[in-house]
Amino acid sequence: MDHTKKKIIITGGHLTPAWITAKELLKNGYSNLLWVGTKYTQKGDTSTSPEFQLVNELDIAFFHFKTGKLWRKWNKFTYKNAILDILLIPYGFGTALIKIIKEKPAMILSFGGYVSLPFVIFGKLLGKKIITHEQVSSPGLSSKIVAKFADKILISWPETEKFFNKSKTELTGNPSWVMSQNRKTDTINFNTKLPIVTIIGGNQGAKVVNASVFAALPDLLQVANVIHQTGRSEVTGDKYKASEIKSELPENLKERYVFFPYISDNIYEIMEKSDLIVTRGGANAMTDIIAKSKKSIVIPIPWSSGEEQLKNAKYMKELGLAAIIQYEKDINPEQLLNLIKQELKREIPKTDERLKRLKNLIRYAPTKIFSQIELLLKA
């Protein structure tokens, strides 16, 4: 059988590298792909997720998958979701087993997180080839379990090698969304020469980040132009809140504030023009910031598994690219405003050899990942 005709299931929690890899597979003649992911922005929401919309753009079959995870941090803010996730775990494993038997894939391609775990475990037990791509520098429990079942472990950062079996591990880098969207658009043109601050809270947006930004916005617009990704969530309604707030701004400040529910086609332009990025501590945000050597303020999610996002933030700080805001429940708007002002004045250290190596690793990541997939399918 022609190896390009073999079915590949793509799954996992990290959308960007999975999507870029899917594009690379399609470009090289692999069309028998099934994407296992989440169709909706978040629990209880009716708006479709960026994941679902982006996969549809590639015309890849999409399977909406429900499963749960074990939460390490239980508190009054997380316990309800933690209980619900535990109840969903058996359902997820059963669904994964049935889907693998029905689809008969040759390979399970995992991009981290608890979503991929049931497919990887049952895929291995049913004799399927398994590749996992690890995005973070310090992997969490799910990633370590997945790696035990994988035939090949692809890592994004040199520091990650120590966590895995060296005989199965390859350093490929993490694909960058910004680099993959290398389009010379011209959609952002402010009428002032003030610096540009871009706030990106992730695919779903980030309610706690947005709330702080909204509170600080009138003062922030005195010193900067602002590009704000609010998220598409119908539950939080932040995309509507941004519109209301903009309508109430003085005329001279309205033109300094641009918001999008989701930034996609013009992400390359926005990253090029931005002087400072305010973001969560996800691996893909980290990758894009390193790829473009941009200053950033990183606001890690406090309950991310194994403090993954905080570790990413500290990694970026070591590279001279980030300042960090930590919080438990709310982000102080005044703290955010003052740190933005401070970071806008700070100079990035001269590019060192470590940063240069990381940028090259990111640049060639898609082709390196594809090569490993093809080698295993041919074996």
C-alpha positions as YAML, in Angstrom:
chain: A
units: angstrom
residues:
- id: 1
  name: MET
  ca: [0.00, 0.00, 0.00]
- id: 2
  name: ASP
  ca: [1.21, 3.51, -0.87]
- id: 3
  name: HIS
  ca: [2.24, 4.97, 2.50]
- id: 4
  name: THR
  ca: [0.70, 8.35, 1.58]
- id: 5
  name: LYS
  ca: [-2.73, 6.67, 1.48]
- id: 6
  name: LYS
  ca: [-2.52, 5.36, 5.04]
- id: 7
  name: LYS
  ca: [-4.90, 6.95, 7.53]
- id: 8
  name: ILE
  ca: [-3.44, 9.22, 10.21]
- id: 9
  name: ILE
  ca: [-5.36, 10.39, 13.27]
- id: 10
  name: ILE
  ca: [-4.18, 13.79, 14.51]
- id: 11
  name: THR
  ca: [-5.06, 14.71, 18.08]
- id: 12
  name: GLY
  ca: [-3.83, 16.65, 21.11]
- id: 13
  name: GLY
  ca: [-4.10, 19.92, 22.97]
- id: 14
  name: HIS
  ca: [-1.72, 22.08, 20.97]
- id: 15
  name: LEU
  ca: [-3.52, 23.39, 17.90]
- id: 16
  name: THR
  ca: [-0.75, 25.33, 16.17]
- id: 17
  name: PRO
  ca: [1.88, 22.62, 15.63]
- id: 18
  name: ALA
  ca: [-0.83, 20.07, 14.83]
- id: 19
  name: TRP
  ca: [-2.40, 22.35, 12.20]
- id: 20
  name: ILE
  ca: [0.94, 23.26, 10.62]
- id: 21
  name: THR
  ca: [1.91, 19.58, 10.51]
- id: 22
  name: ALA
  ca: [-1.43, 18.73, 8.88]
- id: 23
  name: LYS
  ca: [-0.72, 21.36, 6.20]
- id: 24
  name: GLU
  ca: [2.72, 19.81, 5.62]
- id: 25
  name: LEU
  ca: [1.16, 16.36, 5.27]
- id: 26
  name: LEU
  ca: [-1.42, 17.61, 2.77]
- id: 27
  name: LYS
  ca: [1.28, 19.41, 0.79]
- id: 28
  name: ASN
  ca: [3.18, 16.14, 0.47]
- id: 29
  name: GLY
  ca: [0.25, 14.04, -0.70]
- id: 30
  name: TYR
  ca: [-1.17, 12.70, 2.57]
- id: 31
  name: SER
  ca: [-4.93, 13.25, 2.38]
- id: 32
  name: ASN
  ca: [-6.36, 10.43, 4.50]
- id: 33
  name: LEU
  ca: [-6.41, 12.40, 7.73]
- id: 34
  name: LEU
  ca: [-8.83, 12.46, 10.67]
- id: 35
  name: TRP
  ca: [-8.66, 15.27, 13.23]
- id: 36
  name: VAL
  ca: [-9.80, 14.50, 16.77]
- id: 37
  name: GLY
  ca: [-10.49, 17.69, 18.71]
- id: 38
  name: THR
  ca: [-13.03, 20.03, 20.27]
- id: 39
  name: LYS
  ca: [-15.70, 21.64, 18.13]
- id: 40
  name: TYR
  ca: [-16.80, 24.33, 20.60]
- id: 41
  name: THR
  ca: [-14.88, 27.17, 22.22]
- id: 42
  name: GLN
  ca: [-15.51, 25.92, 25.77]
- id: 43
  name: LYS
  ca: [-17.98, 23.92, 27.85]
- id: 44
  name: GLY
  ca: [-21.46, 25.37, 27.57]
- id: 45
  name: ASP
  ca: [-20.58, 27.55, 24.57]
- id: 46
  name: THR
  ca: [-22.31, 27.44, 21.19]
- id: 47
  name: SER
  ca: [-19.61, 29.20, 19.17]
- id: 48
  name: THR
  ca: [-17.33, 26.93, 17.18]
- id: 49
  name: SER
  ca: [-13.69, 26.79, 18.21]
- id: 50
  name: PRO
  ca: [-10.76, 28.19, 16.20]
- id: 51
  name: GLU
  ca: [-9.57, 24.57, 16.05]
- id: 52
  name: PHE
  ca: [-12.74, 23.43, 14.27]
- id: 53
  name: GLN
  ca: [-12.74, 26.40, 11.90]
- id: 54
  name: LEU
  ca: [-9.06, 26.06, 10.97]
- id: 55
  name: VAL
  ca: [-9.35, 22.32, 10.35]
- id: 56
  name: ASN
  ca: [-12.38, 22.94, 8.14]
- id: 57
  name: GLU
  ca: [-10.26, 25.32, 6.07]
- id: 58
  name: LEU
  ca: [-7.98, 22.38, 5.29]
- id: 59
  name: ASP
  ca: [-10.97, 20.17, 4.40]
- id: 60
  name: ILE
  ca: [-9.93, 17.51, 6.93]
- id: 61
  name: ALA
  ca: [-12.55, 15.27, 8.56]
- id: 62
  name: PHE
  ca: [-13.20, 16.41, 12.15]
- id: 63
  name: PHE
  ca: [-14.32, 14.25, 15.08]
- id: 64
  name: HIS
  ca: [-15.63, 16.14, 18.12]
- id: 65
  name: PHE
  ca: [-14.17, 14.36, 21.14]
- id: 66
  name: LYS
  ca: [-15.23, 14.63, 24.79]
- id: 67
  name: THR
  ca: [-12.98, 13.40, 27.57]
- id: 68
  name: GLY
  ca: [-11.70, 14.49, 30.97]
- id: 69
  name: LYS
  ca: [-8.46, 14.90, 32.90]
- id: 70
  name: LEU
  ca: [-7.13, 14.65, 36.44]
- id: 71
  name: TRP
  ca: [-6.67, 18.07, 38.03]
- id: 72
  name: ARG
  ca: [-3.62, 18.53, 40.26]
- id: 73
  name: LYS
  ca: [-4.88, 21.75, 41.84]
- id: 74
  name: TRP
  ca: [-8.28, 21.69, 43.51]
- id: 75
  name: ASN
  ca: [-9.71, 24.90, 44.95]
- id: 76
  name: LYS
  ca: [-12.99, 26.78, 45.12]
- id: 77
  name: PHE
  ca: [-12.48, 28.07, 41.57]
- id: 78
  name: THR
  ca: [-11.67, 24.72, 39.92]
- id: 79
  name: TYR
  ca: [-13.37, 21.92, 41.86]
- id: 80
  name: LYS
  ca: [-16.58, 21.81, 39.77]
- id: 81
  name: ASN
  ca: [-14.68, 21.40, 36.52]
- id: 82
  name: ALA
  ca: [-12.31, 18.94, 38.19]
- id: 83
  name: ILE
  ca: [-15.19, 16.66, 39.24]
- id: 84
  name: LEU
  ca: [-16.82, 16.86, 35.81]
- id: 85
  name: ASP
  ca: [-13.51, 15.97, 34.14]
- id: 86
  name: ILE
  ca: [-13.07, 12.87, 36.30]
- id: 87
  name: LEU
  ca: [-16.53, 11.65, 35.30]
- id: 88
  name: LEU
  ca: [-15.69, 12.18, 31.61]
- id: 89
  name: ILE
  ca: [-12.49, 10.09, 31.64]
- id: 90
  name: PRO
  ca: [-14.15, 6.63, 31.23]
- id: 91
  name: TYR
  ca: [-16.42, 8.03, 28.51]
- id: 92
  name: GLY
  ca: [-13.42, 9.41, 26.63]
- id: 93
  name: PHE
  ca: [-11.50, 6.14, 26.76]
- id: 94
  name: GLY
  ca: [-14.50, 4.16, 25.52]
- id: 95
  name: THR
  ca: [-15.12, 6.59, 22.68]
- id: 96
  name: ALA
  ca: [-11.46, 6.48, 21.62]
- id: 97
  name: LEU
  ca: [-11.39, 2.68, 21.51]
- id: 98
  name: ILE
  ca: [-14.52, 2.51, 19.34]
- id: 99
  name: LYS
  ca: [-13.20, 5.22, 16.98]
- id: 100
  name: ILE
  ca: [-9.82, 3.53, 16.45]
- id: 101
  name: ILE
  ca: [-11.46, 0.16, 15.71]
- id: 102
  name: LYS
  ca: [-13.81, 1.83, 13.23]
- id: 103
  name: GLU
  ca: [-11.26, 4.04, 11.44]
- id: 104
  name: LYS
  ca: [-8.32, 1.58, 11.35]
- id: 105
  name: PRO
  ca: [-5.57, 4.25, 11.27]
- id: 106
  name: ALA
  ca: [-1.94, 3.37, 10.53]
- id: 107
  name: MET
  ca: [-0.69, 6.09, 12.88]
- id: 108
  name: ILE
  ca: [-1.79, 8.19, 15.84]
- id: 109
  name: LEU
  ca: [-0.11, 11.60, 15.78]
- id: 110
  name: SER
  ca: [-0.30, 13.23, 19.22]
- id: 111
  name: PHE
  ca: [0.31, 16.87, 20.05]
- id: 112
  name: GLY
  ca: [0.31, 16.69, 23.82]
- id: 113
  name: GLY
  ca: [-2.17, 16.83, 26.64]
- id: 114
  name: TYR
  ca: [-4.90, 14.67, 28.09]
- id: 115
  name: VAL
  ca: [-7.04, 14.79, 24.91]
- id: 116
  name: SER
  ca: [-4.59, 12.54, 23.07]
- id: 117
  name: LEU
  ca: [-4.04, 10.08, 25.93]
- id: 118
  name: PRO
  ca: [-6.93, 7.63, 25.24]
- id: 119
  name: PHE
  ca: [-6.12, 7.47, 21.52]
- id: 120
  name: VAL
  ca: [-2.41, 6.90, 22.15]
- id: 121
  name: ILE
  ca: [-2.97, 4.12, 24.71]
- id: 122
  name: PHE
  ca: [-5.53, 2.20, 22.68]
- id: 123
  name: GLY
  ca: [-3.66, 2.92, 19.46]
- id: 124
  name: LYS
  ca: [-0.56, 1.25, 20.88]
- id: 125
  name: LEU
  ca: [-2.52, -1.72, 22.23]
- id: 126
  name: LEU
  ca: [-4.09, -2.18, 18.78]
- id: 127
  name: GLY
  ca: [-0.71, -2.12, 17.02]
- id: 128
  name: LYS
  ca: [-0.79, 1.39, 15.56]
- id: 129
  name: LYS
  ca: [2.33, 3.49, 15.10]
- id: 130
  name: ILE
  ca: [2.55, 6.38, 17.57]
- id: 131
  name: ILE
  ca: [4.36, 9.71, 17.27]
- id: 132
  name: THR
  ca: [4.06, 12.36, 19.94]
- id: 133
  name: HIS
  ca: [5.26, 15.93, 19.57]
- id: 134
  name: GLU
  ca: [6.05, 17.71, 22.84]
- id: 135
  name: GLN
  ca: [5.71, 21.50, 22.79]
- id: 136
  name: VAL
  ca: [6.74, 22.49, 26.31]
- id: 137
  name: SER
  ca: [10.20, 22.58, 27.83]
- id: 138
  name: SER
  ca: [9.03, 20.74, 30.97]
- id: 139
  name: PRO
  ca: [6.36, 18.15, 30.09]
- id: 140
  name: GLY
  ca: [3.40, 17.36, 32.30]
- id: 141
  name: LEU
  ca: [2.06, 14.02, 33.51]
- id: 142
  name: SER
  ca: [-0.10, 13.29, 30.43]
- id: 143
  name: SER
  ca: [2.82, 13.94, 28.08]
- id: 144
  name: LYS
  ca: [5.09, 11.64, 30.07]
- id: 145
  name: ILE
  ca: [2.49, 8.85, 29.94]
- id: 146
  name: VAL
  ca: [1.96, 9.35, 26.20]
- id: 147
  name: ALA
  ca: [5.72, 9.16, 25.65]
- id: 148
  name: LYS
  ca: [5.82, 5.68, 27.22]
- id: 149
  name: PHE
  ca: [3.55, 4.41, 24.44]
- id: 150
  name: ALA
  ca: [5.15, 6.36, 21.59]
- id: 151
  name: ASP
  ca: [7.41, 4.88, 18.93]
- id: 152
  name: LYS
  ca: [8.93, 8.33, 18.39]
- id: 153
  name: ILE
  ca: [9.06, 11.38, 20.67]
- id: 154
  name: LEU
  ca: [9.62, 14.72, 18.94]
- id: 155
  name: ILE
  ca: [10.72, 17.55, 21.21]
- id: 156
  name: SER
  ca: [10.70, 21.31, 20.71]
- id: 157
  name: TRP
  ca: [13.50, 22.43, 23.04]
- id: 158
  name: PRO
  ca: [16.95, 20.97, 23.78]
- id: 159
  name: GLU
  ca: [16.23, 21.07, 27.53]
- id: 160
  name: THR
  ca: [13.36, 18.59, 27.16]
- id: 161
  name: GLU
  ca: [15.52, 15.62, 26.14]
- id: 162
  name: LYS
  ca: [16.32, 14.71, 29.76]
- id: 163
  name: PHE
  ca: [12.66, 13.78, 30.42]
- id: 164
  name: PHE
  ca: [12.41, 11.06, 27.76]
- id: 165
  name: ASN
  ca: [14.01, 7.88, 26.44]
- id: 166
  name: LYS
  ca: [16.90, 9.19, 24.34]
- id: 167
  name: SER
  ca: [16.74, 6.29, 21.88]
- id: 168
  name: LYS
  ca: [13.20, 7.35, 20.85]
- id: 169
  name: THR
  ca: [13.68, 11.12, 21.02]
- id: 170
  name: GLU
  ca: [14.38, 13.58, 18.19]
- id: 171
  name: LEU
  ca: [14.81, 17.35, 18.47]
- id: 172
  name: THR
  ca: [12.58, 18.86, 15.77]
- id: 173
  name: GLY
  ca: [11.56, 22.23, 17.22]
- id: 174
  name: ASN
  ca: [8.06, 23.65, 17.55]
- id: 175
  name: PRO
  ca: [6.37, 25.11, 14.43]
- id: 176
  name: SER
  ca: [5.48, 28.79, 14.68]
- id: 177
  name: TRP
  ca: [2.05, 30.07, 13.69]
- id: 178
  name: VAL
  ca: [3.58, 33.42, 12.81]
- id: 179
  name: MET
  ca: [6.20, 31.87, 10.54]
- id: 180
  name: SER
  ca: [3.60, 29.64, 8.85]
- id: 181
  name: GLN
  ca: [1.41, 32.70, 8.16]
- id: 182
  name: ASN
  ca: [4.21, 34.66, 6.49]
- id: 183
  name: ARG
  ca: [1.83, 36.91, 4.54]
- id: 184
  name: LYS
  ca: [2.61, 40.52, 3.74]
- id: 185
  name: THR
  ca: [-0.78, 41.98, 4.70]
- id: 186
  name: ASP
  ca: [-1.32, 45.65, 5.52]
- id: 187
  name: THR
  ca: [-4.41, 45.78, 7.71]
- id: 188
  name: ILE
  ca: [-3.12, 47.58, 10.82]
- id: 189
  name: ASN
  ca: [-2.43, 51.28, 10.37]
- id: 190
  name: PHE
  ca: [-2.66, 53.58, 13.37]
- id: 191
  name: ASN
  ca: [-2.66, 57.38, 13.00]
- id: 192
  name: THR
  ca: [-0.15, 57.90, 15.81]
- id: 193
  name: LYS
  ca: [3.50, 57.03, 16.21]
- id: 194
  name: LEU
  ca: [2.89, 55.59, 19.66]
- id: 195
  name: PRO
  ca: [4.22, 52.07, 20.30]
- id: 196
  name: ILE
  ca: [1.91, 49.13, 19.58]
- id: 197
  name: VAL
  ca: [0.91, 46.76, 22.38]
- id: 198
  name: THR
  ca: [-0.80, 43.51, 21.37]
- id: 199
  name: ILE
  ca: [-2.82, 41.48, 23.87]
- id: 200
  name: ILE
  ca: [-3.43, 37.82, 22.97]
- id: 201
  name: GLY
  ca: [-5.16, 35.65, 25.54]
- id: 202
  name: GLY
  ca: [-5.15, 32.42, 23.56]
- id: 203
  name: ASN
  ca: [-7.60, 30.79, 21.13]
- id: 204
  name: GLN
  ca: [-10.54, 31.20, 23.52]
- id: 205
  name: GLY
  ca: [-9.47, 34.56, 24.87]
- id: 206
  name: ALA
  ca: [-8.79, 34.96, 28.58]
- id: 207
  name: LYS
  ca: [-11.51, 36.51, 30.74]
- id: 208
  name: VAL
  ca: [-9.23, 37.48, 33.61]
- id: 209
  name: VAL
  ca: [-6.70, 39.10, 31.24]
- id: 210
  name: ASN
  ca: [-9.45, 40.86, 29.32]
- id: 211
  name: ALA
  ca: [-10.99, 42.24, 32.51]
- id: 212
  name: SER
  ca: [-7.68, 43.83, 33.51]
- id: 213
  name: VAL
  ca: [-7.10, 45.20, 30.02]
- id: 214
  name: PHE
  ca: [-10.59, 46.73, 29.88]
- id: 215
  name: ALA
  ca: [-10.04, 48.45, 33.25]
- id: 216
  name: ALA
  ca: [-6.63, 49.82, 32.24]
- id: 217
  name: LEU
  ca: [-7.55, 50.67, 28.64]
- id: 218
  name: PRO
  ca: [-8.28, 54.44, 28.89]
- id: 219
  name: ASP
  ca: [-4.92, 55.03, 30.59]
- id: 220
  name: LEU
  ca: [-3.08, 52.55, 28.39]
- id: 221
  name: LEU
  ca: [-4.27, 54.32, 25.23]
- id: 222
  name: GLN
  ca: [-2.59, 57.50, 26.44]
- id: 223
  name: VAL
  ca: [0.80, 55.87, 25.88]
- id: 224
  name: ALA
  ca: [0.21, 53.17, 23.25]
- id: 225
  name: ASN
  ca: [-1.87, 51.86, 20.39]
- id: 226
  name: VAL
  ca: [-3.56, 48.60, 21.36]
- id: 227
  name: ILE
  ca: [-4.42, 45.48, 19.37]
- id: 228
  name: HIS
  ca: [-6.58, 43.13, 21.44]
- id: 229
  name: GLN
  ca: [-7.61, 39.54, 20.75]
- id: 230
  name: THR
  ca: [-10.70, 39.13, 22.94]
- id: 231
  name: GLY
  ca: [-11.60, 35.53, 22.12]
- id: 232
  name: ARG
  ca: [-14.76, 34.27, 20.46]
- id: 233
  name: SER
  ca: [-16.49, 32.96, 23.57]
- id: 234
  name: GLU
  ca: [-20.23, 33.52, 23.80]
- id: 235
  name: VAL
  ca: [-20.04, 32.61, 27.51]
- id: 236
  name: THR
  ca: [-17.78, 35.51, 28.51]
- id: 237
  name: GLY
  ca: [-19.05, 37.86, 25.80]
- id: 238
  name: ASP
  ca: [-15.75, 39.76, 25.86]
- id: 239
  name: LYS
  ca: [-15.89, 40.43, 22.13]
- id: 240
  name: TYR
  ca: [-19.10, 42.41, 22.76]
- id: 241
  name: LYS
  ca: [-17.64, 44.08, 25.84]
- id: 242
  name: ALA
  ca: [-14.71, 45.36, 23.75]
- id: 243
  name: SER
  ca: [-17.12, 46.94, 21.28]
- id: 244
  name: GLU
  ca: [-19.07, 48.65, 24.09]
- id: 245
  name: ILE
  ca: [-15.92, 50.01, 25.71]
- id: 246
  name: LYS
  ca: [-14.56, 51.32, 22.41]
- id: 247
  name: SER
  ca: [-17.82, 53.14, 21.70]
- id: 248
  name: GLU
  ca: [-17.50, 54.98, 25.04]
- id: 249
  name: LEU
  ca: [-13.90, 56.11, 24.51]
- id: 250
  name: PRO
  ca: [-13.09, 59.72, 23.58]
- id: 251
  name: GLU
  ca: [-12.76, 60.17, 19.82]
- id: 252
  name: ASN
  ca: [-8.98, 60.64, 19.93]
- id: 253
  name: LEU
  ca: [-8.56, 57.30, 21.73]
- id: 254
  name: LYS
  ca: [-10.99, 55.19, 19.68]
- id: 255
  name: GLU
  ca: [-8.62, 55.07, 16.71]
- id: 256
  name: ARG
  ca: [-5.85, 53.73, 18.97]
- id: 257
  name: TYR
  ca: [-7.81, 50.58, 19.90]
- id: 258
  name: VAL
  ca: [-8.36, 47.69, 17.51]
- id: 259
  name: PHE
  ca: [-9.88, 44.40, 18.67]
- id: 260
  name: PHE
  ca: [-10.48, 41.02, 17.05]
- id: 261
  name: PRO
  ca: [-12.30, 37.97, 18.43]
- id: 262
  name: TYR
  ca: [-9.47, 35.92, 16.92]
- id: 263
  name: ILE
  ca: [-6.27, 36.88, 15.09]
- id: 264
  name: SER
  ca: [-5.40, 34.64, 12.17]
- id: 265
  name: ASP
  ca: [-4.60, 35.84, 8.66]
- id: 266
  name: ASN
  ca: [-2.85, 39.04, 9.76]
- id: 267
  name: ILE
  ca: [-0.92, 37.56, 12.70]
- id: 268
  name: TYR
  ca: [2.42, 37.93, 10.87]
- id: 269
  name: GLU
  ca: [1.79, 41.62, 10.24]
- id: 270
  name: ILE
  ca: [0.63, 42.20, 13.83]
- id: 271
  name: MET
  ca: [3.68, 40.49, 15.32]
- id: 272
  name: GLU
  ca: [5.97, 42.43, 12.98]
- id: 273
  name: LYS
  ca: [4.48, 45.78, 13.94]
- id: 274
  name: SER
  ca: [4.05, 45.16, 17.69]
- id: 275
  name: ASP
  ca: [6.51, 46.59, 20.19]
- id: 276
  name: LEU
  ca: [5.21, 44.48, 23.07]
- id: 277
  name: ILE
  ca: [3.10, 41.30, 23.33]
- id: 278
  name: VAL
  ca: [0.94, 40.58, 26.39]
- id: 279
  name: THR
  ca: [0.07, 36.90, 26.42]
- id: 280
  name: ARG
  ca: [-0.53, 33.70, 28.32]
- id: 281
  name: GLY
  ca: [2.37, 31.30, 28.87]
- id: 282
  name: GLY
  ca: [1.44, 28.64, 26.33]
- id: 283
  name: ALA
  ca: [4.18, 26.93, 24.34]
- id: 284
  name: ASN
  ca: [2.94, 28.30, 21.04]
- id: 285
  name: ALA
  ca: [2.90, 31.91, 22.25]
- id: 286
  name: MET
  ca: [6.42, 31.33, 23.51]
- id: 287
  name: THR
  ca: [7.46, 29.93, 20.12]
- id: 288
  name: ASP
  ca: [6.08, 32.91, 18.18]
- id: 289
  name: ILE
  ca: [7.71, 35.46, 20.49]
- id: 290
  name: ILE
  ca: [11.08, 33.72, 20.23]
- id: 291
  name: ALA
  ca: [10.73, 33.41, 16.45]
- id: 292
  name: LYS
  ca: [10.22, 37.18, 16.13]
- id: 293
  name: SER
  ca: [12.44, 38.22, 19.11]
- id: 294
  name: LYS
  ca: [9.67, 40.35, 20.63]
- id: 295
  name: LYS
  ca: [9.40, 41.80, 24.12]
- id: 296
  name: SER
  ca: [6.54, 40.32, 26.10]
- id: 297
  name: ILE
  ca: [4.61, 40.29, 29.34]
- id: 298
  name: VAL
  ca: [3.63, 36.72, 30.14]
- id: 299
  name: ILE
  ca: [0.64, 36.00, 32.40]
- id: 300
  name: PRO
  ca: [0.70, 32.25, 33.12]
- id: 301
  name: ILE
  ca: [-2.51, 30.39, 33.90]
- id: 302
  name: PRO
  ca: [-2.13, 29.57, 37.64]
- id: 303
  name: TRP
  ca: [-3.74, 26.14, 37.33]
- id: 304
  name: SER
  ca: [-1.88, 24.93, 34.21]
- id: 305
  name: SER
  ca: [-0.73, 21.34, 34.62]
- id: 306
  name: GLY
  ca: [2.59, 21.06, 36.41]
- id: 307
  name: GLU
  ca: [2.93, 24.86, 36.32]
- id: 308
  name: GLU
  ca: [3.72, 24.43, 32.63]
- id: 309
  name: GLN
  ca: [2.95, 28.04, 31.70]
- id: 310
  name: LEU
  ca: [5.00, 29.50, 34.55]
- id: 311
  name: LYS
  ca: [7.98, 27.39, 33.49]
- id: 312
  name: ASN
  ca: [7.57, 28.64, 29.91]
- id: 313
  name: ALA
  ca: [7.45, 32.22, 31.17]
- id: 314
  name: LYS
  ca: [10.64, 31.77, 33.18]
- id: 315
  name: TYR
  ca: [12.33, 30.25, 30.13]
- id: 316
  name: MET
  ca: [11.46, 33.34, 28.08]
- id: 317
  name: LYS
  ca: [12.64, 35.62, 30.88]
- id: 318
  name: GLU
  ca: [16.01, 33.85, 30.81]
- id: 319
  name: LEU
  ca: [16.22, 34.73, 27.11]
- id: 320
  name: GLY
  ca: [15.59, 38.40, 27.94]
- id: 321
  name: LEU
  ca: [12.23, 38.42, 26.14]
- id: 322
  name: ALA
  ca: [9.70, 38.45, 29.00]
- id: 323
  name: ALA
  ca: [8.47, 40.00, 32.20]
- id: 324
  name: ILE
  ca: [6.03, 37.91, 34.27]
- id: 325
  name: ILE
  ca: [2.76, 38.67, 36.09]
- id: 326
  name: GLN
  ca: [1.56, 35.96, 38.49]
- id: 327
  name: TYR
  ca: [-1.90, 36.01, 40.05]
- id: 328
  name: GLU
  ca: [-4.38, 33.76, 41.84]
- id: 329
  name: LYS
  ca: [-7.80, 35.15, 40.93]
- id: 330
  name: ASP
  ca: [-7.59, 38.65, 39.39]
- id: 331
  name: ILE
  ca: [-4.93, 40.73, 37.68]
- id: 332
  name: ASN
  ca: [-4.44, 44.21, 39.10]
- id: 333
  name: PRO
  ca: [-5.04, 46.66, 36.19]
- id: 334
  name: GLU
  ca: [-2.62, 49.21, 37.65]
- id: 335
  name: GLN
  ca: [0.09, 46.55, 37.91]
- id: 336
  name: LEU
  ca: [-0.48, 45.57, 34.29]
- id: 337
  name: LEU
  ca: [-0.42, 49.19, 33.12]
- id: 338
  name: ASN
  ca: [2.78, 50.02, 35.01]
- id: 339
  name: LEU
  ca: [4.56, 46.92, 33.74]
- id: 340
  name: ILE
  ca: [3.55, 47.69, 30.15]
- id: 341
  name: LYS
  ca: [5.02, 51.19, 30.50]
- id: 342
  name: GLN
  ca: [8.18, 49.73, 31.99]
- id: 343
  name: GLU
  ca: [8.62, 47.08, 29.32]
- id: 344
  name: LEU
  ca: [8.03, 49.51, 26.46]
- id: 345
  name: LYS
  ca: [11.13, 51.38, 27.63]
- id: 346
  name: ARG
  ca: [13.28, 48.28, 28.11]
- id: 347
  name: GLU
  ca: [15.79, 47.27, 25.46]
- id: 348
  name: ILE
  ca: [16.05, 43.62, 24.41]
- id: 349
  name: PRO
  ca: [19.56, 42.24, 25.02]
- id: 350
  name: LYS
  ca: [21.62, 41.68, 21.90]
- id: 351
  name: THR
  ca: [20.75, 38.38, 20.26]
- id: 352
  name: ASP
  ca: [22.96, 35.65, 21.70]
- id: 353
  name: GLU
  ca: [23.87, 32.31, 20.14]
- id: 354
  name: ARG
  ca: [21.27, 30.45, 22.19]
- id: 355
  name: LEU
  ca: [18.44, 32.58, 20.81]
- id: 356
  name: LYS
  ca: [19.77, 32.27, 17.26]
- id: 357
  name: ARG
  ca: [19.81, 28.47, 17.54]
- id: 358
  name: LEU
  ca: [16.25, 28.42, 18.85]
- id: 359
  name: LYS
  ca: [15.01, 30.62, 16.00]
- id: 360
  name: ASN
  ca: [16.57, 28.29, 13.44]
- id: 361
  name: LEU
  ca: [15.04, 25.30, 15.21]
- id: 362
  name: ILE
  ca: [11.60, 26.89, 14.97]
- id: 363
  name: ARG
  ca: [12.06, 27.82, 11.32]
- id: 364
  name: TYR
  ca: [12.71, 24.26, 10.15]
- id: 365
  name: ALA
  ca: [10.39, 22.46, 12.58]
- id: 366
  name: PRO
  ca: [7.57, 21.62, 10.09]
- id: 367
  name: THR
  ca: [9.85, 19.79, 7.67]
- id: 368
  name: LYS
  ca: [11.67, 17.95, 10.47]
- id: 369
  name: ILE
  ca: [8.39, 16.73, 11.97]
- id: 370
  name: PHE
  ca: [7.14, 15.61, 8.57]
- id: 371
  name: SER
  ca: [10.36, 13.68, 7.91]
- id: 372
  name: GLN
  ca: [9.94, 11.72, 11.15]
- id: 373
  name: ILE
  ca: [6.31, 10.88, 10.30]
- id: 374
  name: GLU
  ca: [7.25, 9.63, 6.85]
- id: 375
  name: LEU
  ca: [10.17, 7.54, 8.13]
- id: 376
  name: LEU
  ca: [7.94, 5.73, 10.64]
- id: 377
  name: LEU
  ca: [5.14, 5.14, 8.12]
- id: 378
  name: LYS
  ca: [7.60, 3.62, 5.68]
- id: 379
  name: ALA
  ca: [9.19, 1.38, 8.31]
...
